[in-house]
Amino acid sequence: MKNYKFSINGTSYSVDINNIEGQVIELELNGTPYTVNVDKEIKQPTKTPKIVRSIAVPSTDSAPQAKTNAGVGSVKSPLPGVILEVNVKMGDKVSVGQNLLILEAMKMENKIDSDLSGIVTDIKIQRGDSVMEGDVLITIGE
């Protein structure tokens, strides 16, 4: 129920809209009920849907690491997109923070950096591949 207050030529009015169905509006004007027919059907505003996000997938999936972040793990896609560049190759030694690849998602370029140091043991993607959130992109070993 919506309530409106307005004045016409100095006279105050209070209107309570009780119901709207098609071209018929049921309302109360200063406490008196009225049924009003309108020329066009009044569309009810739709409620904005609530977006529910899934749990975020970490960029790496590895066992607990030493403070050096050395060890075995995998770099996962943080969101769906297309691989634009792969900046490492099999056998490359990588360190924490080194750029591994560039992922285009929602028309934005996202640099995917390594959270681990070690040697690239497997590259599961190549330029132009489409990936989904959580897909394993690169495996890093010792």
Backbone as CSV, one residue per row, in Angstrom:
resi,resn,N_x,N_y,N_z,CA_x,CA_y,CA_z,C_x,C_y,C_z
1,MET,0.848,-1.168,0.000,0.000,0.000,0.000,0.900,1.238,0.000
2,LYS,0.592,2.178,-0.900,1.352,3.416,-0.987,0.483,4.570,-0.520
3,ASN,1.130,5.559,0.100,0.408,6.724,0.593,0.994,7.968,-0.048
4,TYR,0.103,8.825,-0.568,0.509,10.083,-1.180,-0.220,11.225,-0.490
5,LYS,0.474,12.329,-0.289,-0.129,13.532,0.274,0.120,14.659,-0.710
6,PHE,-0.952,15.409,-1.052,-0.810,16.542,-1.957,-1.893,17.564,-1.649
7,SER,-1.768,18.746,-2.247,-2.792,19.774,-2.056,-3.172,20.376,-3.401
8,ILE,-4.456,20.718,-3.521,-4.981,21.368,-4.717,-5.721,22.616,-4.254
9,ASN,-5.297,23.762,-4.748,-5.899,25.049,-4.370,-5.983,25.206,-2.855
10,GLY,-4.942,24.809,-2.147,-4.891,24.987,-0.705,-5.579,23.895,0.100
11,THR,-6.262,22.947,-0.544,-6.922,21.849,0.162,-5.982,20.642,0.174
12,SER,-5.722,20.072,1.361,-4.825,18.919,1.504,-5.585,17.620,1.305
13,TYR,-4.955,16.691,0.635,-5.528,15.372,0.387,-4.525,14.302,0.786
14,SER,-5.058,13.180,1.266,-4.247,12.013,1.575,-4.832,10.840,0.804
15,VAL,-4.022,10.227,-0.047,-4.497,9.119,-0.878,-3.702,7.874,-0.525
16,ASP,-4.418,6.799,-0.206,-3.815,5.489,0.033,-4.199,4.584,-1.127
17,ILE,-3.202,4.103,-1.890,-3.448,3.150,-2.974,-3.463,1.766,-2.335
18,ASN,-4.621,1.098,-2.377,-4.749,-0.214,-1.743,-4.448,-1.357,-2.703
19,ASN,-4.886,-1.229,-3.967,-4.735,-2.343,-4.899,-4.779,-1.806,-6.323
20,ILE,-3.971,-2.384,-7.198,-3.999,-2.065,-8.626,-4.048,-3.384,-9.376
21,GLU,-5.095,-3.553,-10.172,-5.221,-4.750,-11.017,-5.679,-4.316,-12.388
22,GLY,-4.786,-4.459,-13.375,-5.141,-4.071,-14.733,-5.425,-2.585,-14.821
23,GLN,-6.683,-2.234,-15.155,-7.088,-0.848,-15.316,-7.915,-0.342,-14.129
24,VAL,-7.962,-1.108,-13.029,-8.774,-0.745,-11.867,-7.855,-0.475,-10.669
25,ILE,-8.072,0.693,-10.047,-7.302,1.074,-8.865,-8.277,1.224,-7.709
26,GLU,-7.983,0.547,-6.599,-8.765,0.714,-5.375,-7.953,1.611,-4.457
27,LEU,-8.573,2.752,-4.042,-7.851,3.706,-3.220,-8.770,4.315,-2.173
28,GLU,-8.163,5.000,-1.208,-8.892,5.766,-0.206,-8.423,7.198,-0.308
29,LEU,-9.376,8.120,-0.453,-9.073,9.533,-0.525,-9.619,10.191,0.735
30,ASN,-8.726,10.665,1.594,-9.097,11.237,2.902,-10.033,10.305,3.679
31,GLY,-9.754,8.986,3.618,-10.523,8.009,4.376,-11.733,7.442,3.659
32,THR,-12.110,7.971,2.500,-13.267,7.478,1.746,-12.778,6.551,0.635
33,PRO,-13.302,5.282,0.568,-12.841,4.342,-0.464,-13.438,4.671,-1.840
34,TYR,-12.614,4.513,-2.870,-13.036,4.722,-4.254,-12.450,3.620,-5.121
35,THR,-13.178,3.292,-6.216,-12.673,2.407,-7.264,-12.548,3.262,-8.503
36,VAL,-11.346,3.337,-9.059,-11.066,4.217,-10.191,-10.682,3.362,-11.389
37,ASN,-11.317,3.633,-12.550,-10.955,2.964,-13.803,-10.091,3.914,-14.616
38,VAL,-8.960,3.409,-15.122,-8.042,4.220,-15.917,-8.039,3.750,-17.364
39,ASP,-7.580,4.617,-18.284,-7.590,4.298,-19.715,-6.627,3.178,-20.077
40,LYS,-5.431,3.198,-19.487,-4.411,2.200,-19.808,-4.144,1.334,-18.590
41,GLU,-3.726,0.092,-18.866,-3.362,-0.807,-17.778,-2.088,-0.291,-17.111
42,ILE,-2.080,-0.276,-15.792,-0.925,0.188,-15.040,-0.041,-1.009,-14.737
43,LYS,1.205,-0.927,-15.166,2.128,-2.028,-14.919,2.743,-1.861,-13.546
44,GLN,2.713,-2.932,-12.780,3.327,-2.912,-11.455,4.837,-2.944,-11.629
45,PRO,5.559,-2.138,-10.858,7.018,-2.222,-10.953,7.500,-3.582,-10.469
46,THR,8.473,-4.113,-11.180,9.015,-5.408,-10.770,10.118,-5.190,-9.754
47,LYS,10.241,-6.108,-8.848,11.305,-6.018,-7.852,12.628,-6.396,-8.497
48,THR,13.660,-5.718,-8.100,14.991,-6.016,-8.604,15.444,-7.352,-8.025
49,PRO,15.864,-8.289,-8.897,16.303,-9.580,-8.370,17.580,-9.440,-7.555
50,LYS,17.716,-10.281,-6.575,18.906,-10.279,-5.730,19.928,-11.219,-6.349
51,ILE,21.146,-10.729,-6.516,22.214,-11.541,-7.094,22.903,-12.306,-5.978
52,VAL,22.960,-13.613,-6.147,23.617,-14.462,-5.165,24.862,-15.022,-5.823
53,ARG,26.006,-14.704,-5.262,27.269,-15.171,-5.822,27.709,-16.456,-5.134
54,SER,28.354,-17.286,-5.929,28.897,-18.509,-5.356,30.167,-18.172,-4.574
55,ILE,30.654,-19.127,-3.833,31.875,-18.934,-3.048,33.040,-18.733,-3.999
56,ALA,33.879,-17.754,-3.723,35.019,-17.439,-4.585,36.017,-18.593,-4.598
57,VAL,36.549,-18.844,-5.776,37.540,-19.907,-5.945,38.924,-19.276,-5.831
58,PRO,39.779,-19.797,-4.950,41.117,-19.212,-4.834,41.909,-19.423,-6.118
59,SER,42.869,-18.522,-6.371,43.642,-18.617,-7.606,44.593,-19.805,-7.587
60,THR,44.979,-20.278,-6.401,45.844,-21.451,-6.327,45.202,-22.496,-5.440
61,ASP,45.568,-23.710,-5.687,45.058,-24.827,-4.900,46.271,-25.651,-4.517
62,SER,46.737,-25.465,-3.303,47.957,-26.159,-2.923,47.920,-26.543,-1.453
63,ALA,48.841,-27.391,-1.105,48.984,-27.797,0.292,49.565,-26.628,1.069
64,PRO,49.478,-26.631,2.407,50.085,-25.540,3.176,51.540,-25.362,2.786
65,GLN,51.932,-24.118,2.599,53.257,-23.816,2.087,54.141,-23.246,3.188
66,ALA,55.443,-23.352,2.938,56.402,-22.678,3.809,56.318,-21.183,3.508
67,LYS,56.997,-20.379,4.288,56.930,-18.938,4.106,57.441,-18.493,2.739
68,THR,58.189,-19.315,2.053,58.716,-18.962,0.737,57.683,-19.187,-0.355
69,ASN,56.549,-19.798,-0.042,55.507,-20.151,-1.000,56.025,-21.088,-2.082
70,ALA,57.006,-21.903,-1.728,57.524,-22.892,-2.667,56.702,-24.158,-2.504
71,GLY,56.496,-24.870,-3.595,55.775,-26.125,-3.492,54.926,-26.398,-4.713
72,VAL,54.099,-27.425,-4.581,53.260,-27.872,-5.675,51.884,-27.234,-5.540
73,GLY,51.335,-26.789,-6.651,49.998,-26.211,-6.634,49.537,-25.912,-8.040
74,SER,48.318,-25.431,-8.145,47.796,-25.097,-9.458,47.191,-23.707,-9.428
75,VAL,47.301,-23.032,-10.541,46.710,-21.710,-10.698,45.382,-21.915,-11.414
76,LYS,44.309,-21.424,-10.771,42.965,-21.594,-11.326,42.443,-20.270,-11.867
77,SER,41.501,-20.368,-12.779,40.889,-19.174,-13.346,39.976,-18.529,-12.300
78,PRO,40.178,-17.238,-12.006,39.335,-16.582,-11.013,37.950,-16.234,-11.552
79,LEU,37.777,-16.234,-12.889,36.490,-15.936,-13.502,36.477,-16.458,-14.930
80,PRO,35.303,-16.611,-15.537,35.245,-17.117,-16.903,35.815,-16.097,-17.883
81,GLY,36.450,-16.577,-18.938,37.014,-15.667,-19.927,37.753,-16.398,-21.027
82,VAL,38.573,-15.630,-21.769,39.352,-16.160,-22.891,40.821,-15.835,-22.632
83,ILE,41.693,-16.803,-22.880,43.133,-16.624,-22.686,43.676,-15.769,-23.835
84,LEU,44.281,-14.620,-23.492,44.880,-13.745,-24.506,46.362,-14.033,-24.695
85,GLU,47.077,-14.262,-23.589,48.519,-14.522,-23.650,48.900,-15.543,-22.596
86,VAL,49.862,-16.397,-22.936,50.490,-17.285,-21.960,51.946,-16.860,-21.915
87,ASN,52.391,-16.368,-20.759,53.720,-15.771,-20.643,54.784,-16.706,-20.072
88,VAL,54.441,-17.979,-19.882,55.408,-18.964,-19.400,55.316,-20.204,-20.275
89,LYS,56.339,-21.065,-20.165,56.290,-22.344,-20.884,56.748,-23.453,-19.945
90,MET,56.532,-24.674,-20.344,56.895,-25.824,-19.519,58.368,-25.730,-19.122
91,GLY,58.650,-25.974,-17.837,60.024,-25.971,-17.349,60.513,-24.618,-16.863
92,ASP,59.742,-23.556,-17.111,60.147,-22.223,-16.629,60.107,-22.176,-15.110
93,LYS,61.086,-21.472,-14.539,61.087,-21.250,-13.097,60.305,-19.957,-12.855
94,VAL,59.310,-20.015,-11.970,58.489,-18.839,-11.672,58.611,-18.487,-10.198
95,SER,58.393,-17.221,-9.905,58.433,-16.764,-8.522,57.092,-16.112,-8.179
96,VAL,56.863,-15.901,-6.892,55.616,-15.298,-6.420,55.483,-13.905,-7.030
97,GLY,54.309,-13.629,-7.599,54.041,-12.326,-8.188,54.377,-12.219,-9.662
98,GLN,55.013,-13.233,-10.219,55.365,-13.207,-11.641,54.108,-13.401,-12.473
99,ASN,53.989,-12.626,-13.559,52.824,-12.738,-14.440,52.899,-14.029,-15.245
100,LEU,51.829,-14.821,-15.165,51.778,-16.093,-15.879,51.014,-15.986,-17.193
101,LEU,49.894,-15.257,-17.166,49.055,-15.163,-18.350,48.137,-13.961,-18.248
102,ILE,47.470,-13.654,-19.365,46.469,-12.588,-19.385,45.152,-13.208,-19.821
103,LEU,44.125,-12.944,-19.026,42.788,-13.498,-19.238,41.833,-12.345,-19.537
104,GLU,41.117,-12.434,-20.655,40.109,-11.423,-20.957,38.773,-11.895,-20.404
105,ALA,38.172,-11.062,-19.570,36.865,-11.383,-18.998,36.047,-10.097,-18.963
106,MET,34.841,-10.140,-19.490,33.951,-8.979,-19.532,34.646,-7.780,-20.178
107,LYS,35.359,-8.028,-21.281,36.065,-7.013,-22.067,37.165,-6.294,-21.286
108,MET,37.659,-6.948,-20.244,38.760,-6.403,-19.450,39.906,-7.408,-19.460
109,GLU,41.141,-6.898,-19.535,42.304,-7.770,-19.455,42.696,-7.940,-17.992
110,ASN,42.821,-9.182,-17.553,43.183,-9.499,-16.169,44.512,-10.235,-16.165
111,LYS,45.493,-9.662,-15.473,46.798,-10.310,-15.362,46.714,-11.335,-14.242
112,ILE,47.044,-12.567,-14.564,47.040,-13.645,-13.581,48.482,-13.896,-13.168
113,ASP,48.773,-13.609,-11.899,50.122,-13.759,-11.364,50.226,-15.032,-10.535
114,SER,51.446,-15.493,-10.357,51.695,-16.704,-9.583,51.647,-16.415,-8.087
115,ASP,51.010,-17.311,-7.341,51.000,-17.244,-5.881,52.051,-18.193,-5.305
116,LEU,52.725,-18.926,-6.189,53.711,-19.925,-5.766,55.026,-19.683,-6.492
117,SER,56.101,-20.175,-5.913,57.363,-20.205,-6.636,57.679,-21.662,-6.916
118,GLY,58.264,-21.908,-8.057,58.592,-23.273,-8.445,58.793,-23.365,-9.947
119,ILE,58.591,-24.567,-10.471,58.793,-24.816,-11.899,57.456,-25.177,-12.522
120,VAL,57.171,-24.596,-13.688,55.932,-24.885,-14.410,55.995,-26.326,-14.898
121,THR,55.090,-27.175,-14.368,55.100,-28.594,-14.734,54.013,-28.945,-15.747
122,ASP,52.975,-28.099,-15.857,51.902,-28.401,-16.809,51.172,-27.117,-17.161
123,ILE,50.930,-26.921,-18.450,50.126,-25.794,-18.929,48.915,-26.395,-19.622
124,LYS,47.759,-26.197,-19.044,46.545,-26.836,-19.544,45.771,-25.976,-20.539
125,ILE,46.263,-24.774,-20.824,45.561,-23.861,-21.719,46.525,-23.330,-22.767
126,GLN,45.948,-22.716,-23.813,46.755,-22.018,-24.801,45.986,-20.785,-25.250
127,ARG,46.644,-19.911,-25.963,46.033,-18.668,-26.413,44.736,-18.956,-27.181
128,GLY,43.664,-18.210,-26.833,42.382,-18.371,-27.513,41.418,-19.320,-26.823
129,ASP,41.889,-20.077,-25.837,41.016,-21.009,-25.121,40.015,-20.257,-24.245
130,SER,38.797,-20.778,-24.196,37.789,-20.259,-23.265,37.871,-21.079,-21.991
131,VAL,37.840,-20.399,-20.857,37.923,-21.093,-19.570,36.767,-20.649,-18.680
132,MET,36.416,-21.494,-17.746,35.371,-21.194,-16.770,36.024,-20.913,-15.420
133,GLU,35.282,-20.291,-14.528,35.782,-20.010,-13.178,36.156,-21.318,-12.492
134,GLY,37.356,-21.366,-11.935,37.817,-22.545,-11.213,38.577,-23.541,-12.050
135,ASP,38.627,-23.355,-13.382,39.397,-24.270,-14.240,40.885,-24.149,-13.899
136,VAL,41.586,-25.294,-13.869,43.036,-25.286,-13.637,43.708,-24.820,-14.919
137,LEU,44.554,-23.794,-14.805,45.238,-23.223,-15.963,46.672,-23.708,-16.068
138,ILE,47.402,-23.607,-14.948,48.833,-23.957,-14.922,49.126,-24.688,-13.620
139,THR,49.952,-25.719,-13.693,50.394,-26.445,-12.506,51.857,-26.089,-12.249
140,ILE,52.143,-25.776,-10.994,53.512,-25.419,-10.575,54.012,-26.452,-9.600
141,GLY,55.191,-26.964,-9.856,55.799,-27.958,-8.972,57.154,-27.489,-8.487
142,GLU,57.807,-28.354,-7.726,59.130,-27.992,-7.181,60.222,-28.391,-8.128
